[in-house]
Amino acid sequence: CACDTSTCDYFFDFDSRNFTQVCNIAYPFLPQVNDSQGGVCDALDNSADYQERYGGKTFSYYGLYGDKTMVGPYYGSGLVSTFLFKATCKEAYTYESACPTPNTAEVERDTNIQVRAAGWSVVNPGECFDQPIDLSNSSKFRWTLACASNYNKTITGGHEDSMVLYAELGAELGSDDKSLCDEDIASSYTFAKTSDDWIELRTGRRWMCHDFVDKGQPYSLMLVSIGNAPCSGPKPETKPSSAKKSFEMGMAKY
C-alpha cells in the first residue's frame, strides 16, 4: 500500500509482471492514481469515485439469486488481486514490499522469485472466479474464489457471509468440467482460506497468503483487497430501503 503511485505507471508492461498488487486493484482508476502523490492506497482512499463504489461511501445492496431468493444486504467491494508466486508467502511479501517495476527487475533476479500468474476478480454473492493453471513442473493447480453463500444457501446476507478460497493441486482439476464453482464438485474439497484469514492492519487494507509445495518447489497464492471486504455487509433492516440497490444475480464463471 505504501508503494508510490508512480510504480503504477508501468502497469501495462504486463508481460514482465513487475508491478504491485495494489496497482492491479487500482487498474480501473489509474488516471486518478497517477495524478496523485504518495502511496497507492492513500490515492484510493482519497478517490471519491473509488470510495463511492467500494469504500465507506458506498450503498449496501440486495440481490436475487436465479431462484428469486432475496439475499443481502451486501457492501460493494472492489477487485481482489491474486498473484501466484514461485516462492513462499514470506518471500512474496518481501518482494511486494520492494514495490517492483520493470526498472527494478533485479529484485526478481536477485531473489529468484517468479510471478507465475497475475490477475484480479470480483467476488460477489452469486458469482465465482475459477482459474486452472499448469505449474512449471507440469502439475495442475486450480484456485477458486467465491462467497460461502454460493455453497451454503442458508446464508442470506453479508453479515453472516464470507469470502472463501479453494486452492488445489491435482491432475483431475485441469479440465474445465472440474470447476470448483460447482457446488457438488466443491463439496469434496476444503477451503484453503476464508475471510477470517484476512490480515488487516489498517481498516480497508487487507491481504492473505496461502503456502503450498509441489514436488519440492514452494509456491504461494497472495490475495489483496482494498476498501470494503468481499462478501460482507451490514445486518439487514426489516425490509429493503428504497435507497438500496437491487439486481439479478446468478452463478457466473470467469
Backbone as JSON, one array per atom type, in Angstrom:
{
  "sequence": "CACDTSTCDYFFDFDSRNFTQVCNIAYPFLPQVNDSQGGVCDALDNSADYQERYGGKTFSYYGLYGDKTMVGPYYGSGLVSTFLFKATCKEAYTYESACPTPNTAEVERDTNIQVRAAGWSVVNPGECFDQPIDLSNSSKFRWTLACASNYNKTITGGHEDSMVLYAELGAELGSDDKSLCDEDIASSYTFAKTSDDWIELRTGRRWMCHDFVDKGQPYSLMLVSIGNAPCSGPKPETKPSSAKKSFEMGMAKY",
  "N": [[0.82, -1.21, 0.0], [2.01, 1.18, 0.62], [3.59, 1.72, -1.53], [4.74, 3.99, -3.98], [2.63, 6.02, -6.06], [3.71, 6.31, -8.55], [4.76, 3.88, -9.28], [2.75, 2.55, -10.52], [2.72, 3.44, -13.07], [3.83, 1.65, -14.76], [2.1, -0.34, -15.25], [0.99, -1.41, -17.6], [2.96, -2.87, -18.76], [2.6, -5.73, -18.89], [3.66, -8.25, -19.45], [6.04, -8.49, -18.09], [5.21, -8.6, -15.51], [6.07, -7.07, -13.44], [4.84, -5.37, -11.33], [2.96, -3.98, -8.62], [0.53, -5.57, -6.44], [-1.39, -3.8, -5.49], [-1.43, -1.89, -7.5], [-2.57, -3.46, -9.42], [-5.18, -3.72, -8.42], [-5.9, -1.05, -8.55], [-6.19, -0.59, -11.21], [-8.62, 0.13, -12.83], [-8.76, 2.75, -12.08], [-6.52, 4.13, -12.72], [-5.84, 6.66, -14.03], [-6.63, 8.57, -12.07], [-5.11, 7.69, -9.9], [-2.47, 7.95, -10.85], [-2.32, 10.66, -11.04], [-2.05, 11.45, -8.5], [-0.08, 11.91, -5.49], [2.19, 10.14, -3.34], [1.34, 7.15, -1.48], [-0.2, 4.26, -3.09], [-2.54, 3.17, -1.95], [-3.36, 5.28, -0.34], [-4.06, 7.05, -2.34], [-6.3, 5.75, -3.41], [-7.95, 5.82, -1.17], [-8.44, 8.51, -1.12], [-9.84, 8.91, -3.4], [-12.84, 9.91, -4.59], [-14.51, 8.57, -6.37], [-13.69, 5.88, -6.14], [-14.26, 5.39, -3.43], [-17.02, 5.77, -3.36], [-17.88, 3.63, -4.82], [-16.66, 1.31, -3.74], [-15.86, 1.75, -1.14], [-16.13, 3.52, 2.01], [-18.28, 5.16, 1.37], [-20.12, 3.82, -0.1], [-23.32, 2.47, -1.14], [-25.25, -0.08, 0.47], [-26.52, -3.19, -0.87], [-29.25, -5.22, -2.08], [-29.97, -8.41, -3.54], [-31.03, -10.81, -6.04], [-30.99, -14.28, -6.3], [-30.84, -16.8, -8.9], [-33.1, -18.37, -8.4], [-34.84, -16.59, -7.43], [-34.54, -15.98, -4.78], [-34.21, -13.7, -2.18], [-31.32, -11.97, -1.2], [-29.02, -10.43, 1.06], [-28.37, -7.46, 3.08], [-25.48, -6.41, 1.1], [-22.17, -5.01, 0.99], [-20.76, -2.98, -1.56], [-17.85, -4.12, -3.15], [-14.41, -3.94, -4.15], [-11.98, -4.96, -6.68], [-10.36, -8.1, -6.22], [-7.07, -8.77, -5.97], [-4.96, -11.27, -7.24], [-2.05, -13.04, -7.0], [0.12, -15.54, -8.12], [2.92, -16.88, -6.81], [6.17, -18.19, -7.4], [7.46, -19.0, -4.9], [7.78, -18.68, -1.31], [5.22, -17.49, 0.99], [6.34, -15.63, 2.73], [8.6, -14.79, 1.3], [7.33, -13.75, -0.95], [5.91, -11.63, 0.15], [8.0, -9.95, 0.93], [9.01, -9.35, -1.58], [6.83, -7.98, -2.78], [6.76, -5.79, -1.08], [8.95, -4.42, -1.88], [8.13, -2.88, -3.94], [8.05, -3.52, -6.87], [8.92, -2.68, -10.26], [9.26, -2.59, -13.87], [11.72, -1.35, -14.01], [12.99, -2.18, -11.79], [13.65, -4.79, -12.0], [15.74, -6.32, -11.14], [15.22, -7.05, -8.58], [13.6, -9.3, -8.72], [15.38, -11.01, -10.05], [17.56, -11.18, -8.26], [16.41, -12.29, -6.0], [15.34, -14.6, -6.93], [12.65, -14.95, -7.31], [9.59, -15.67, -8.85], [6.73, -14.48, -10.55], [4.15, -16.38, -11.25], [1.56, -16.2, -12.17], [-0.84, -13.61, -12.64], [-3.63, -11.75, -11.72], [-7.05, -10.52, -11.44], [-10.21, -10.42, -9.72], [-13.76, -10.09, -9.31], [-15.51, -10.55, -6.42], [-18.47, -11.41, -5.6], [-21.71, -12.17, -4.1], [-23.28, -14.93, -5.64], [-21.56, -15.0, -7.76], [-18.56, -16.39, -9.21], [-15.12, -17.04, -9.36], [-12.85, -18.9, -11.17], [-9.86, -20.51, -11.71], [-7.77, -22.48, -13.54], [-4.36, -23.65, -13.82], [-1.25, -24.52, -15.35], [1.54, -25.55, -13.63], [5.1, -24.92, -13.53], [6.37, -27.34, -13.39], [4.75, -29.11, -14.65], [2.55, -29.87, -13.17], [-0.92, -29.65, -12.17], [-2.8, -26.91, -11.06], [-5.38, -25.27, -9.27], [-7.28, -22.44, -8.5], [-10.02, -21.04, -6.72], [-12.38, -18.53, -6.17], [-15.04, -17.35, -4.23], [-18.18, -16.46, -2.68], [-19.17, -17.77, 0.5], [-21.87, -18.21, 0.62], [-22.54, -19.1, -1.88], [-22.25, -21.79, -1.76], [-23.56, -22.53, 0.5], [-26.72, -22.25, 1.09], [-28.16, -21.41, 3.25], [-27.08, -19.13, 4.17], [-27.87, -15.83, 4.01], [-27.21, -13.17, 3.91], [-24.82, -10.42, 3.94], [-23.76, -10.0, 6.5], [-23.36, -12.43, 7.63], [-21.92, -13.83, 5.84], [-18.99, -14.94, 3.96], [-15.89, -14.58, 2.22], [-14.48, -17.2, 0.35], [-11.73, -19.34, -0.37], [-10.61, -21.77, -2.55], [-7.83, -23.84, -3.09], [-6.18, -25.97, -4.94], [-4.2, -28.8, -5.78], [-3.83, -31.14, -8.43], [-4.19, -33.52, -11.01], [-6.71, -34.06, -12.02], [-8.02, -31.71, -11.81], [-7.47, -30.09, -13.9], [-9.17, -29.85, -16.05], [-11.93, -28.19, -17.7], [-14.43, -29.06, -16.88], [-14.24, -29.6, -14.24], [-14.71, -27.58, -12.46], [-14.5, -25.79, -9.45], [-16.44, -24.04, -8.84], [-18.75, -25.35, -9.03], [-21.1, -26.61, -6.91], [-21.48, -29.3, -6.13], [-19.08, -30.57, -6.93], [-17.23, -29.07, -5.47], [-17.85, -29.83, -2.89], [-16.29, -31.93, -2.17], [-13.92, -30.93, -1.37], [-11.85, -28.8, 0.74], [-11.98, -25.53, 2.14], [-9.2, -23.41, 1.54], [-8.65, -20.88, 2.52], [-10.49, -18.32, 4.29], [-12.57, -15.41, 4.86], [-11.88, -14.92, 7.47], [-9.18, -15.12, 7.53], [-8.05, -12.84, 6.54], [-5.51, -10.41, 6.8], [-5.51, -7.48, 8.34], [-4.18, -4.68, 8.95], [-4.81, -2.07, 8.89], [-7.85, -0.4, 8.59], [-9.75, -1.38, 5.83], [-7.62, -2.17, 4.25], [-6.23, -5.01, 3.25], [-4.78, -8.32, 3.26], [-4.01, -11.72, 2.34], [-2.4, -14.94, 2.39], [-1.53, -18.02, 0.89], [0.4, -20.79, 1.4], [1.92, -23.43, -0.44], [3.34, -26.57, -1.51], [4.8, -28.12, -4.29], [6.11, -30.99, -5.53], [8.5, -30.5, -4.17], [8.96, -27.83, -4.72], [8.39, -24.63, -3.5], [5.39, -22.69, -3.49], [3.21, -19.83, -3.53], [0.06, -18.29, -2.98], [-1.1, -15.17, -3.17], [-3.43, -12.81, -1.97], [-5.01, -9.65, -2.28], [-6.99, -7.0, -1.06], [-8.72, -3.94, -1.26], [-10.58, -1.46, 0.37], [-14.05, -2.06, 0.93], [-14.61, -5.27, 2.41], [-14.79, -8.28, 0.49], [-17.87, -10.06, -0.01], [-19.25, -9.19, 2.26], [-21.37, -7.39, 4.59], [-23.86, -5.17, 6.13], [-26.03, -5.83, 8.98], [-29.34, -6.87, 8.16], [-32.1, -4.63, 7.46], [-35.56, -4.26, 8.53], [-37.02, -4.38, 6.18], [-35.99, -4.08, 2.76], [-34.62, -0.91, 2.1], [-35.7, 1.88, 0.08], [-33.53, 3.12, -0.85], [-31.66, 1.27, -1.28], [-29.76, -0.77, -3.52], [-30.78, -3.1, -5.97], [-30.38, -6.1, -7.81], [-30.39, -8.6, -10.39], [-28.89, -11.73, -9.79], [-26.78, -14.41, -10.65], [-25.1, -17.59, -10.88], [-21.85, -17.18, -12.0], [-19.15, -17.73, -14.19], [-15.76, -16.99, -14.69]],
  "CA": [[0.0, 0.0, 0.0], [2.86, 2.36, 0.71], [4.31, 1.92, -2.79], [4.4, 5.26, -4.59], [1.73, 5.92, -7.21], [4.5, 6.27, -9.79], [5.02, 2.49, -9.65], [1.64, 2.08, -11.36], [2.94, 3.9, -14.44], [4.34, 0.53, -15.56], [1.14, -1.44, -15.18], [0.67, -2.03, -18.89], [4.03, -3.79, -19.15], [2.09, -6.89, -18.16], [4.45, -9.44, -19.67], [7.08, -8.58, -17.07], [4.53, -8.76, -14.23], [6.79, -6.32, -12.41], [4.04, -4.31, -10.75], [2.44, -4.42, -7.33], [-0.86, -6.0, -6.43], [-2.27, -2.64, -5.31], [-1.6, -1.32, -8.85], [-3.51, -4.37, -10.07], [-6.51, -3.32, -7.95], [-6.16, 0.33, -8.95], [-6.2, -0.52, -12.67], [-9.69, 0.95, -13.44], [-8.67, 4.13, -11.58], [-5.13, 4.56, -12.9], [-5.65, 8.11, -14.27], [-6.72, 9.28, -10.8], [-3.98, 7.29, -9.07], [-1.23, 8.52, -11.37], [-2.35, 12.11, -10.82], [-1.86, 11.68, -7.07], [1.25, 11.69, -4.95], [2.17, 9.32, -2.14], [1.07, 5.73, -1.63], [-1.33, 3.88, -3.94], [-3.75, 3.01, -1.13], [-3.8, 6.62, 0.04], [-4.73, 7.62, -3.51], [-7.62, 5.14, -3.49], [-8.73, 6.36, -0.05], [-8.79, 9.9, -1.45], [-10.6, 8.92, -4.64], [-14.28, 9.9, -4.34], [-15.1, 7.55, -7.23], [-13.43, 4.55, -5.55], [-14.96, 5.28, -2.16], [-18.46, 5.64, -3.61], [-18.14, 2.3, -5.38], [-16.11, 0.18, -2.99], [-15.38, 2.15, 0.17], [-17.04, 3.92, 3.07], [-19.42, 5.94, 0.89], [-20.95, 3.01, -0.97], [-24.6, 1.96, -0.65], [-25.39, -1.54, 0.52], [-27.49, -3.61, -1.88], [-29.88, -6.53, -2.03], [-29.97, -9.04, -4.85], [-31.84, -12.0, -6.23], [-30.4, -15.42, -6.98], [-31.64, -17.27, -10.03], [-34.37, -18.93, -7.94], [-35.59, -15.44, -6.91], [-34.31, -15.83, -3.35], [-33.63, -12.4, -1.83], [-30.14, -12.04, -0.34], [-28.44, -9.13, 1.36], [-27.63, -6.54, 2.21], [-24.04, -6.55, 0.93], [-21.43, -3.83, 0.61], [-20.0, -3.05, -2.8], [-16.42, -4.36, -2.9], [-13.6, -3.8, -5.35], [-11.28, -6.12, -7.22], [-9.42, -8.87, -5.4], [-5.88, -9.08, -6.75], [-4.43, -12.59, -6.91], [-0.76, -13.36, -7.62], [0.71, -16.84, -7.81], [4.37, -16.74, -6.77], [7.04, -19.35, -7.24], [8.18, -18.56, -3.7], [6.96, -18.77, -0.11], [4.48, -16.27, 1.33], [7.29, -14.68, 3.33], [9.41, -14.23, 0.22], [6.45, -12.96, -1.8], [5.61, -10.38, 0.86], [9.2, -9.12, 0.81], [9.07, -8.91, -2.98], [5.81, -6.96, -2.98], [7.12, -4.61, -0.29], [10.02, -3.71, -2.6], [7.47, -2.07, -4.96], [8.71, -3.81, -8.14], [8.53, -2.14, -11.56], [10.23, -3.09, -14.85], [13.03, -0.75, -13.75], [13.59, -2.82, -10.62], [13.57, -6.23, -12.27], [16.81, -7.02, -10.44], [14.65, -7.6, -7.35], [13.19, -10.66, -9.05], [16.56, -11.8, -10.39], [18.39, -11.41, -7.09], [15.71, -13.12, -5.02], [14.9, -15.8, -7.62], [11.2, -15.04, -7.18], [8.87, -15.54, -10.11], [5.28, -14.36, -10.51], [3.7, -17.35, -12.25], [0.28, -15.74, -12.72], [-1.34, -12.39, -12.0], [-4.96, -11.42, -12.2], [-7.98, -9.97, -10.46], [-11.58, -10.92, -9.87], [-14.8, -9.5, -8.48], [-16.08, -11.64, -5.62], [-19.79, -11.01, -5.11], [-22.62, -13.32, -3.98], [-23.83, -15.36, -6.92], [-20.51, -15.03, -8.77], [-17.47, -17.29, -8.85], [-13.93, -16.96, -10.21], [-12.22, -20.22, -11.14], [-8.7, -20.41, -12.59], [-6.79, -23.58, -13.58], [-3.08, -23.24, -14.39], [-0.17, -25.5, -15.35], [2.76, -25.11, -12.98], [6.28, -25.12, -14.38], [6.78, -28.75, -13.37], [3.68, -29.85, -15.33], [1.43, -30.17, -12.29], [-2.12, -28.85, -12.33], [-3.22, -26.17, -9.87], [-6.61, -24.54, -9.53], [-7.81, -21.67, -7.37], [-11.4, -20.63, -6.89], [-12.84, -17.52, -5.22], [-16.49, -17.16, -4.23], [-18.76, -16.26, -1.35], [-19.62, -19.02, 1.12], [-23.3, -18.36, 0.32], [-22.68, -19.84, -3.14], [-22.26, -23.21, -1.44], [-24.43, -22.73, 1.66], [-27.86, -21.38, 0.82], [-28.74, -20.9, 4.5], [-26.5, -17.79, 4.35], [-28.74, -14.96, 3.22], [-26.8, -11.77, 3.98], [-23.39, -10.18, 4.08], [-23.32, -10.01, 7.89], [-23.02, -13.8, 8.02], [-21.24, -14.46, 4.71], [-17.53, -14.91, 3.98], [-15.2, -14.99, 1.01], [-13.77, -18.47, 0.52], [-10.72, -19.66, -1.39], [-10.14, -23.14, -2.76], [-6.53, -23.88, -3.75], [-5.99, -27.41, -5.01], [-3.33, -29.47, -6.74], [-4.34, -32.43, -8.86], [-4.34, -33.63, -12.46], [-8.13, -34.08, -12.38], [-8.55, -30.35, -11.73], [-7.02, -29.32, -15.04], [-10.18, -29.76, -17.11], [-12.96, -27.19, -17.45], [-15.62, -29.64, -16.26], [-13.95, -29.84, -12.83], [-14.74, -26.27, -11.8], [-14.92, -25.79, -8.05], [-17.64, -23.22, -8.71], [-19.84, -26.31, -8.95], [-21.29, -26.96, -5.5], [-21.3, -30.74, -5.92], [-17.65, -30.88, -7.04], [-16.53, -28.4, -4.37], [-18.16, -30.47, -1.61], [-15.24, -32.92, -1.87], [-12.7, -30.2, -1.03], [-11.9, -27.95, 1.92], [-11.48, -24.18, 1.93], [-7.83, -23.11, 1.94], [-8.71, -19.64, 3.29], [-11.77, -17.63, 4.33], [-12.42, -14.01, 5.28], [-11.24, -14.88, 8.8], [-7.73, -15.14, 7.35], [-7.54, -11.54, 6.11], [-4.64, -9.65, 7.69], [-5.95, -6.1, 8.11], [-3.51, -3.83, 9.93], [-5.49, -0.78, 8.81], [-9.19, -0.62, 8.04], [-9.89, -1.27, 4.39], [-6.42, -2.62, 3.55], [-6.1, -6.38, 3.76], [-4.15, -9.32, 2.4], [-3.85, -13.07, 2.88], [-1.49, -15.71, 1.55], [-1.61, -19.48, 1.06], [1.61, -21.51, 1.01], [1.83, -24.85, -0.77], [4.56, -27.12, -2.11], [4.57, -29.13, -5.32], [7.33, -31.68, -5.93], [9.63, -29.85, -3.53], [9.03, -26.41, -5.07], [7.39, -23.83, -2.78], [4.57, -21.71, -4.18], [2.28, -19.12, -2.66], [-1.02, -17.55, -3.63], [-1.34, -13.98, -2.34], [-4.62, -12.05, -2.31], [-5.05, -8.31, -1.71], [-8.28, -6.32, -1.23], [-8.73, -2.57, -0.76], [-11.95, -0.95, 0.5], [-14.93, -2.99, 1.64], [-14.24, -6.67, 2.26], [-15.71, -9.04, -0.35], [-18.87, -10.95, 0.62], [-19.6, -8.67, 3.58], [-22.45, -6.42, 4.58], [-24.45, -4.87, 7.43], [-27.21, -6.6, 9.33], [-30.46, -6.38, 7.34], [-33.2, -3.89, 8.05], [-36.8, -5.03, 8.5], [-37.28, -4.59, 4.77], [-35.04, -3.29, 1.98], [-34.91, 0.5, 1.91], [-35.76, 2.3, -1.32], [-32.2, 3.63, -1.22], [-30.78, 0.14, -1.57], [-29.7, -1.21, -4.9], [-31.1, -4.5, -6.18], [-30.13, -6.57, -9.15], [-30.45, -10.04, -10.58], [-27.59, -12.39, -9.69], [-26.74, -15.83, -10.92], [-23.75, -18.13, -10.86], [-21.08, -16.78, -13.17], [-17.78, -18.26, -14.24], [-14.9, -16.11, -15.49]],
  "C": [[0.85, 1.26, 0.0], [3.64, 2.64, -0.58], [3.81, 3.19, -3.46], [3.52, 5.06, -5.82], [2.48, 5.83, -8.53], [4.79, 4.84, -10.22], [3.93, 1.94, -10.55], [1.77, 2.55, -12.79], [3.3, 2.74, -15.35], [3.34, -0.6, -15.67], [0.97, -2.15, -16.51], [1.81, -2.86, -19.45], [3.74, -5.14, -18.48], [2.98, -8.12, -18.31], [5.53, -9.61, -18.6], [6.5, -8.92, -15.71], [5.28, -8.07, -13.1], [5.96, -5.11, -11.99], [3.39, -4.87, -9.49], [0.98, -4.83, -7.44], [-1.81, -4.83, -6.21], [-2.45, -1.9, -6.64], [-2.59, -2.16, -9.65], [-4.94, -3.99, -9.7], [-6.89, -1.95, -8.49], [-6.34, 0.49, -10.46], [-7.33, 0.32, -13.25], [-9.6, 2.43, -13.06], [-7.28, 4.72, -11.79], [-4.98, 6.05, -13.21], [-5.7, 8.92, -12.97], [-5.51, 8.97, -9.92], [-2.7, 7.96, -9.54], [-1.16, 10.04, -11.22], [-2.12, 12.47, -9.36], [-0.41, 11.48, -6.69], [1.13, 10.88, -3.66], [1.86, 7.87, -2.46], [-0.18, 5.44, -2.45], [-2.61, 3.78, -3.12], [-4.27, 4.36, -0.64], [-4.55, 7.28, -1.12], [-6.14, 7.05, -3.67], [-8.52, 5.63, -2.36], [-9.23, 7.76, -0.38], [-9.59, 10.03, -2.73], [-12.09, 8.83, -4.32], [-14.97, 8.8, -5.14], [-14.91, 6.16, -6.6], [-14.22, 4.37, -4.27], [-16.46, 5.13, -2.34], [-18.82, 4.27, -4.16], [-17.8, 1.18, -4.4], [-15.69, 0.51, -1.57], [-16.48, 2.61, 1.1], [-18.26, 4.67, 2.62], [-20.37, 5.12, 0.01], [-22.29, 2.67, -0.32], [-24.48, 0.46, -0.47], [-26.5, -1.92, -0.46], [-28.08, -4.96, -1.53], [-29.83, -7.1, -3.45], [-30.86, -10.26, -4.87], [-31.0, -13.08, -6.88], [-31.32, -15.85, -8.11], [-32.99, -17.83, -9.64], [-35.24, -17.87, -7.27], [-35.49, -15.31, -5.39], [-33.64, -14.49, -3.08], [-32.44, -12.61, -0.9], [-29.64, -10.62, -0.1], [-28.81, -8.66, 2.76], [-26.13, -6.86, 2.18], [-23.43, -5.18, 0.64], [-20.83, -4.03, -0.77], [-18.52, -3.23, -2.47], [-15.66, -4.35, -4.21], [-12.95, -5.09, -5.8], [-10.44, -6.8, -6.14], [-8.25, -9.25, -6.31], [-5.31, -10.42, -6.28], [-3.15, -12.82, -7.7], [-0.32, -14.74, -7.17], [2.23, -16.71, -7.93], [5.04, -18.1, -6.72], [8.01, -19.02, -6.1], [7.25, -18.78, -2.51], [6.2, -17.47, 0.11], [5.42, -15.21, 1.91], [8.12, -14.01, 2.26], [8.56, -13.33, -0.68], [6.11, -11.62, -1.16], [6.79, -9.42, 0.77], [9.31, -8.54, -0.59], [8.07, -7.79, -3.24], [6.17, -5.66, -2.26], [8.22, -3.79, -0.95], [9.46, -2.85, -3.73], [8.09, -2.28, -6.34], [8.09, -3.08, -9.32], [9.49, -2.76, -12.57], [11.63, -2.52, -14.64], [13.71, -1.34, -12.53], [13.53, -4.34, -10.77], [14.67, -7.01, -11.56], [16.32, -7.6, -9.12], [14.25, -9.05, -7.59], [14.41, -11.54, -9.32], [17.37, -12.16, -9.14], [17.73, -12.32, -6.07], [15.22, -14.44, -5.61], [13.4, -16.04, -7.45], [10.57, -14.84, -8.55], [7.38, -15.38, -9.83], [4.74, -15.25, -11.62], [2.38, -16.94, -12.9], [-0.17, -14.51, -11.95], [-2.7, -12.07, -12.58], [-5.8, -10.8, -11.11], [-9.35, -10.53, -10.73], [-12.5, -10.11, -8.97], [-15.47, -10.65, -7.73], [-17.36, -11.12, -4.95], [-20.66, -12.25, -4.93], [-23.22, -13.65, -5.34], [-22.81, -15.42, -8.03], [-19.36, -15.9, -8.28], [-16.34, -17.14, -9.87], [-13.16, -18.27, -10.06], [-11.09, -20.24, -12.15], [-7.8, -21.65, -12.49], [-5.49, -23.09, -14.22], [-2.12, -24.42, -14.33], [1.04, -24.9, -14.66], [3.96, -25.5, -13.84], [6.76, -26.56, -14.4], [5.65, -29.67, -13.85], [2.54, -30.27, -14.41], [0.26, -29.23, -12.58], [-2.47, -28.19, -11.0], [-4.45, -25.37, -10.23], [-6.98, -23.74, -8.29], [-9.17, -21.12, -7.73], [-11.77, -19.65, -5.79], [-14.34, -17.34, -5.36], [-16.92, -16.76, -2.82], [-19.24, -17.6, -0.81], [-21.09, -19.28, 0.82], [-23.54, -19.07, -1.0], [-22.82, -21.34, -2.88], [-23.22, -23.54, -0.29], [-25.59, -21.76, 1.56], [-28.59, -20.94, 2.09], [-28.17, -19.53, 4.84], [-27.26, -16.84, 3.44], [-28.34, -13.5, 3.27], [-25.33, -11.62, 4.25], [-22.89, -10.23, 5.51], [-22.92, -11.4, 8.36], [-22.26, -14.55, 6.91], [-19.73, -14.32, 4.86], [-17.0, -15.21, 2.6], [-14.47, -16.29, 1.31], [-12.84, -18.7, -0.66], [-10.47, -21.16, -1.39], [-8.8, -23.04, -3.49], [-6.08, -25.33, -3.78], [-5.01, -27.83, -6.1], [-3.97, -30.78, -7.16], [-4.61, -32.45, -10.35], [-5.81, -33.55, -12.87], [-8.74, -32.68, -12.38], [-8.17, -29.5, -12.94], [-8.07, -29.12, -16.12], [-11.29, -28.79, -16.71], [-14.18, -27.77, -16.73], [-15.39, -29.99, -14.8], [-13.92, -28.52, -12.05], [-15.23, -26.4, -10.37], [-15.98, -24.73, -7.79], [-18.87, -24.11, -8.59], [-19.95, -26.81, -7.51], [-21.04, -28.44, -5.24], [-19.83, -31.13, -5.98], [-16.9, -30.3, -5.84], [-16.75, -29.09, -3.04], [-17.11, -31.5, -1.22], [-13.94, -32.27, -1.41], [-12.94, -29.29, 0.16], [-11.36, -26.56, 1.58], [-10.01, -24.07, 2.36], [-7.78, -21.88, 2.83], [-10.15, -19.13, 3.27], [-11.52, -16.18, 4.76], [-11.77, -13.88, 6.65], [-9.72, -14.8, 8.7], [-7.17, -13.81, 6.82], [-6.65, -10.94, 7.2], [-4.9, -8.17, 7.39], [-5.36, -5.21, 9.21], [-4.1, -2.43, 9.95], [-6.81, -1.0, 8.09], [-9.22, -0.4, 6.53], [-8.68, -1.7, 3.58], [-6.07, -4.0, 4.08], [-5.4, -7.28, 2.74], [-4.17, -10.67, 3.11], [-2.96, -13.83, 1.92], [-1.57, -17.19, 1.91], [-0.34, -20.12, 0.52], [1.26, -22.94, 0.59], [3.11, -25.28, -1.48], [4.17, -28.18, -3.12], [5.91, -29.7, -5.77], [8.58, -30.96, -5.42], [9.76, -28.38, -3.8], [7.97, -25.63, -4.3], [6.68, -22.84, -3.71], [3.73, -20.97, -3.14], [1.27, -18.36, -3.5], [-1.38, -16.39, -2.71], [-2.54, -13.2, -2.88], [-4.57, -10.7, -1.6], [-6.41, -7.69, -2.03], [-8.19, -4.95, -0.58], [-10.17, -2.06, -0.73], [-12.8, -1.9, 1.32], [-14.51, -4.43, 1.37], [-15.24, -7.39, 1.37], [-16.66, -9.89, 0.49], [-19.25, -10.49, 2.03], [-20.72, -7.65, 3.47], [-22.99, -6.17, 5.97], [-25.59, -5.83, 7.74], [-28.41, -6.02, 8.6], [-31.44, -5.55, 8.15], [-34.45, -4.77, 7.99], [-37.22, -5.35, 7.07], [-36.32, -3.72, 3.98], [-35.5, -1.85, 1.82], [-34.94, 0.84, 0.43], [-34.42, 2.81, -1.8], [-31.26, 2.51, -1.58], [-30.84, -0.22, -3.04], [-30.05, -2.69, -4.98], [-30.77, -4.87, -7.6], [-30.21, -8.08, -9.2], [-29.05, -10.62, -10.5], [-27.76, -13.86, -10.03], [-25.32, -16.3, -10.9], [-23.04, -17.76, -12.14], [-19.7, -17.36, -13.08], [-16.97, -17.37, -15.16], [-13.57, -16.8, -15.76]]
}
